[in-house]
């Protein structure tokens, strides 16, 4: 039994817009999000900074905690960077949570930032492929899209899922993201648009895929004593869980389910003393349509093989329980890789506080799930108002 020494609250959130910001350096995006979060936390200055990122080395910059703290006038605080591929944001939240629950810090800034526009599309695609197995997958030339396409083809064949049923996911994401002022792709799409979009890796089409995005998001975490002094809307981190699977997909126990998604959500829900039926809102990691559909089932929101069919029949829209990705998810909001898990937390926190600027669904309990690799490193977080 794991003993939780101190409760941890989110007392401030901040986000930059998501897009392609060729003229803005990484540190500038991070500073925008961090200053917004500090202001939201009644100007609480953190003891510690934890930075989540995946590909800063492609921009020829490491040591991000020092870089960002210095740029923001926070010399002297403690900090470090966390990397867990596309799941870096969730992993950084675990680090920040641990610092406070253990008593090592009273307040922690968790800052996710990614600047993909520093490099060409082929360079970024190769960087993302490093989340796969460098010995047993990358040498054969398969891309990250190709690996997810294998999962999608297997899933559709096994459960007799039609193309139109799978398309329900990106259609809903773009409808939600159309209303999100932070989103990268604010446009509505139709089933015909999905079917006519170019094939990326069959059966994945362009409109099954998230955009490559720049962006930064930040949360301020605080102990219970500090949280009471900040504002009257602290959000409790009620549960947090992480799980790993094989990096390569060829040795998985199954391809139509992510073990790490299932186990991490079970751990987070158990810690929060809740079940999937208690969740009002969820932000799931949909870098590709298949990721969103599979994790719907792995978290427990739909039976196996029924996620896409439920969506096609009208489930999981704003006002349903749970409402899925009212932000538009990675598909529409965008995917600033190392920052995505932090965007998810910010979005759910704002929904629970009832001040999200896009589609509002409210509720009292929210869930985020952030995926690294093709389901190889996954963090699930439960938040309560």
C-alpha positions in Angstrom: 0.0 0.0 0.0 1.4 3.4 -1.0 1.1 6.1 1.6 0.2 9.6 0.4 1.9 12.0 2.7 0.2 15.2 1.6 -2.6 16.2 -0.7 -1.7 18.0 -3.9 -3.8 20.7 -5.6 -3.7 22.6 -8.8 -3.9 26.3 -8.0 -3.0 27.9 -11.3 -2.9 27.1 -15.0 -1.7 28.8 -18.1 -1.5 28.0 -21.8 -0.1 29.6 -25.0 -2.0 29.2 -28.2 -1.1 26.1 -30.2 0.2 26.6 -33.7 3.4 27.1 -35.7 5.4 30.0 -34.2 8.5 30.3 -36.3 9.4 33.7 -34.8 9.2 32.7 -31.2 11.9 30.8 -29.3 11.1 27.9 -27.0 11.8 29.9 -23.8 9.4 32.6 -24.8 6.5 30.1 -25.2 7.3 28.5 -21.9 7.5 31.9 -20.2 4.1 32.9 -21.5 2.4 29.8 -20.1 4.3 30.0 -16.8 3.6 33.7 -16.1 -0.1 33.0 -16.8 -0.1 30.1 -14.4 1.6 32.2 -11.7 -0.9 35.0 -12.1 -3.7 32.5 -11.9 -2.3 31.2 -8.7 -2.4 34.7 -7.1 1.2 35.3 -7.9 2.5 32.3 -6.0 6.2 31.7 -6.9 7.2 28.1 -7.1 9.9 26.4 -5.1 10.6 24.0 -7.9 10.2 23.8 -11.7 9.7 20.6 -13.6 9.9 20.9 -17.4 8.4 18.3 -19.8 9.7 18.1 -23.3 10.7 15.5 -25.9 12.6 17.0 -28.8 14.5 20.1 -27.6 17.7 18.5 -28.7 16.5 18.9 -32.3 16.4 22.7 -31.5 19.9 22.2 -30.2 18.9 23.1 -26.6 18.9 21.0 -23.5 19.0 21.9 -19.8 15.5 23.4 -20.1 14.7 23.9 -16.4 17.7 26.2 -16.0 17.0 28.0 -19.3 13.3 28.7 -18.5 13.8 29.5 -14.8 16.5 32.0 -15.7 14.5 33.6 -18.5 11.5 34.0 -16.1 13.6 35.6 -13.3 13.5 32.5 -11.1 17.2 31.9 -10.5 17.9 30.0 -7.4 14.9 27.6 -7.4 15.3 23.9 -8.0 14.4 22.0 -11.1 14.9 19.5 -13.9 13.5 18.2 -17.2 11.4 15.1 -17.7 11.3 13.1 -20.9 8.8 10.3 -21.7 8.3 10.7 -25.4 4.8 12.1 -26.1 3.9 11.2 -22.5 6.4 13.6 -21.0 3.7 15.9 -19.6 2.1 13.2 -17.6 5.5 12.0 -16.3 6.3 15.6 -15.3 3.0 15.8 -13.4 4.1 12.6 -11.4 7.4 14.3 -10.6 5.7 17.5 -9.4 3.1 15.6 -7.4 5.8 13.5 -5.7 7.8 16.6 -4.7 4.9 18.0 -2.9 3.3 14.8 -1.4 6.8 13.9 0.0 7.3 17.3 1.6 10.3 18.2 -0.5 8.5 21.2 -2.0 5.4 23.3 -1.1 4.8 24.6 -4.6 5.9 23.3 -8.0 5.6 24.7 -11.5 5.1 22.0 -14.1 5.8 23.5 -17.5 5.4 21.6 -20.8 6.9 23.1 -23.9 7.6 21.9 -27.5 8.9 23.8 -30.5 8.6 21.6 -33.5 8.8 24.3 -36.2 12.6 24.6 -35.6 13.1 21.6 -37.9 11.6 20.2 -41.2 8.8 17.7 -41.3 11.1 14.7 -42.1 13.4 15.7 -39.2 10.5 15.9 -36.8 9.1 12.6 -38.1 12.4 10.9 -37.4 12.6 12.5 -34.0 9.1 11.2 -33.1 10.1 7.7 -34.4 12.8 7.6 -31.6 9.9 6.8 -29.3 9.8 3.4 -31.0 12.4 0.7 -30.7 15.7 1.8 -32.1 17.0 -1.8 -32.6 13.9 -3.7 -33.8 11.6 -1.1 -35.5 13.4 2.1 -36.7 16.0 0.3 -38.9 13.2 -1.2 -41.0 12.0 2.3 -42.0 8.6 2.2 -40.4 7.3 5.6 -39.2 5.4 6.4 -36.1 2.3 6.8 -38.3 3.0 3.3 -39.8 3.1 1.7 -36.4 -0.2 3.2 -35.4 -1.6 2.2 -38.8 -0.8 -1.4 -38.0 -2.8 -1.1 -34.7 -5.7 0.6 -36.5 -5.9 -2.0 -39.3 -5.8 -4.9 -36.8 -8.5 -3.2 -34.7 -10.9 -2.5 -37.6 -10.5 -6.1 -38.9 -10.9 -7.8 -35.6 -14.1 -5.9 -34.6 -15.5 -5.3 -38.1 -15.3 -1.5 -37.6 -16.3 0.5 -40.6 -14.4 3.5 -41.9 -17.3 5.8 -41.3 -17.4 4.7 -37.7 -13.8 5.5 -37.2 -14.3 8.9 -38.8 -16.7 9.8 -36.0 -13.7 10.6 -33.8 -12.0 13.3 -35.9 -15.4 14.8 -36.8 -16.3 15.3 -33.1 -12.8 16.5 -32.2 -13.0 19.3 -34.9 -16.5 20.3 -33.8 -15.2 20.7 -30.2 -12.0 22.3 -31.2 -13.7 24.8 -33.5 -14.8 26.6 -30.3 -11.4 26.5 -28.5 -9.5 29.7 -28.9 -6.2 27.9 -28.1 -6.6 25.3 -30.8 -4.3 24.9 -33.8 -6.9 23.6 -36.2 -10.2 25.4 -35.7 -12.3 24.0 -38.5 -15.3 21.8 -38.8 -15.0 18.6 -41.0 -17.3 16.0 -42.5 -17.1 12.3 -43.1 -16.4 13.1 -46.8 -13.5 15.4 -45.8 -11.9 12.5 -43.8 -12.4 10.0 -46.7 -10.9 12.4 -49.3 -7.9 13.4 -47.2 -4.5 11.9 -48.2 -3.5 8.5 -46.9 -0.6 8.8 -44.4 -0.2 5.1 -43.6 -3.2 3.0 -44.7 -5.8 3.1 -43.1 -4.6 6.3 -41.4 -5.5 9.4 -43.4 -4.4 13.0 -42.9 -7.6 13.9 -41.0 -7.0 10.9 -38.6 -3.7 12.5 -37.6 -3.0 15.4 -35.2 -0.9 18.4 -36.5 2.7 19.0 -35.6 2.5 21.9 -33.2 4.4 24.4 -31.1 3.0 25.4 -27.7 3.5 25.6 -23.9 1.3 24.9 -20.9 1.9 25.2 -17.2 0.3 24.3 -13.9 1.2 25.4 -10.4 0.9 22.6 -7.9 0.7 23.3 -4.2 0.4 21.6 -0.8 -3.0 21.9 1.0 -1.7 24.6 3.4 -0.4 26.7 0.5 -3.4 26.0 -1.7 -5.8 27.5 0.9 -4.0 30.8 0.7 -4.0 31.0 -3.1 -7.6 31.1 -4.3 -11.0 29.6 -3.6 -11.0 27.1 -6.6 -8.1 24.7 -5.9 -8.5 21.4 -7.8 -7.4 18.2 -6.0 -5.1 15.8 -7.8 -7.2 12.9 -6.5 -5.4 10.0 -8.3 -2.3 9.5 -10.5 -1.0 6.4 -12.1 1.6 5.4 -14.7 2.3 2.1 -16.5 4.7 0.9 -19.1 4.5 -1.6 -21.9 7.1 -2.9 -24.5 8.6 -0.2 -26.7 8.2 -2.3 -29.8 4.7 -3.4 -30.7 5.7 -6.8 -32.1 6.1 -8.3 -28.6 2.8 -6.9 -27.2 0.3 -9.2 -25.6 -2.4 -7.7 -27.8 -2.5 -5.0 -30.5 -6.1 -3.9 -30.1 -5.6 -2.7 -26.5 -2.9 -0.7 -24.6 -1.9 -2.5 -21.5 -0.4 0.7 -20.0 -3.6 2.7 -20.6 -5.7 0.1 -18.8 -3.3 -0.4 -15.9 -2.5 3.3 -15.4 -6.2 4.2 -15.3 -6.9 1.4 -12.9 -4.2 2.7 -10.6 -5.3 6.3 -10.8 -9.0 5.4 -10.2 -8.1 3.2 -7.3 -6.1 5.9 -5.7 -9.0 8.3 -6.1 -11.5 5.7 -4.9 -13.6 6.1 -8.0 -14.8 4.2 -11.1 -15.0 5.1 -14.7 -18.7 5.8 -14.2 -17.8 8.7 -11.8 -15.9 10.6 -14.5 -17.7 13.7 -15.9 -15.0 14.8 -18.4 -12.0 13.2 -20.0 -9.1 14.5 -22.1 -7.7 11.5 -24.0 -4.5 11.3 -26.1 -5.6 11.1 -29.7 -2.5 11.6 -31.8 -4.3 9.3 -34.2 -7.9 8.3 -34.3 -7.0 4.8 -33.2 -5.4 6.1 -30.0 -8.6 7.8 -29.0 -10.8 4.9 -29.8 -8.7 2.3 -28.1 -8.2 4.3 -24.9 -11.9 4.9 -24.7 -12.2 1.2 -24.1 -9.1 0.7 -22.0 -10.2 3.4 -19.5 -13.6 1.7 -19.2 -15.9 4.1 -21.1 -16.9 1.6 -23.7 -16.8 -2.2 -24.1 -14.0 -3.7 -26.2 -14.5 -3.1 -29.9 -17.4 -0.7 -29.3 -15.6 2.6 -28.9 -15.9 3.8 -32.5 -19.4 2.4 -32.8 -20.5 4.3 -29.7 -19.1 7.5 -31.1 -20.8 7.0 -34.4 -24.1 6.5 -32.5 -23.7 9.9 -30.8 -22.0 9.1 -27.5 -19.3 11.2 -25.7 -20.5 14.5 -27.0 -20.6 17.7 -24.7 -23.2 17.0 -22.0 -22.7 13.2 -22.1 -21.1 11.4 -19.1 -18.3 11.5 -19.8 -17.8 14.3 -22.3 -14.7 13.4 -24.3 -12.1 16.0 -25.4 -14.2 19.2 -25.3 -10.9 20.9 -26.1 -10.8 19.2 -29.5 -8.0 16.9 -28.3 -4.7 16.5 -30.0 -6.6 16.2 -33.3 -7.9 19.8 -33.3 -6.2 21.6 -30.4 -2.8 20.2 -31.6 0.0 18.2 -30.2 3.0 20.2 -28.8 4.5 16.8 -27.9 6.1 17.3 -24.5 3.5 19.8 -23.5 0.4 17.8 -24.4 -0.1 16.2 -21.0 0.0 19.6 -19.3 -2.5 21.1 -21.8 -4.9 18.2 -20.8 -4.6 19.0 -17.1 -5.1 22.7 -17.7 -8.2 22.0 -19.8 -9.8 19.7 -17.3 -9.0 22.1 -14.4 -10.7 25.0 -16.2 -13.7 22.8 -17.0 -14.0 21.9 -13.3 -13.7 25.6 -12.4 -16.2 26.5 -15.1 -13.9 29.0 -16.8 -12.7 27.1 -19.9 -13.1 29.5 -22.9 -14.3 26.9 -25.4 -17.0 24.2 -25.1 -18.1 24.1 -21.5 -19.2 20.8 -19.9 -18.4 21.4 -16.2 -18.7 18.5 -13.9 -16.9 17.6 -10.6 -14.5 14.9 -11.7 -12.1 14.8 -14.6 -9.6 12.4 -16.1 -6.6 13.0 -18.3 -4.6 10.3 -20.1 -1.2 11.1 -21.8 0.5 8.5 -24.0 4.2 8.1 -24.8 5.2 6.0 -27.8 2.6 3.7 -29.3 1.1 3.1 -25.9 4.4 2.2 -24.2 4.4 4.9 -21.4 1.1 6.2 -20.2 0.0 8.4 -17.3 -3.6 8.8 -16.1 -4.6 11.6 -13.7 -7.9 12.1 -11.8 -8.8 15.7 -10.8 -11.7 16.7 -8.5 -13.2 20.1 -7.7 
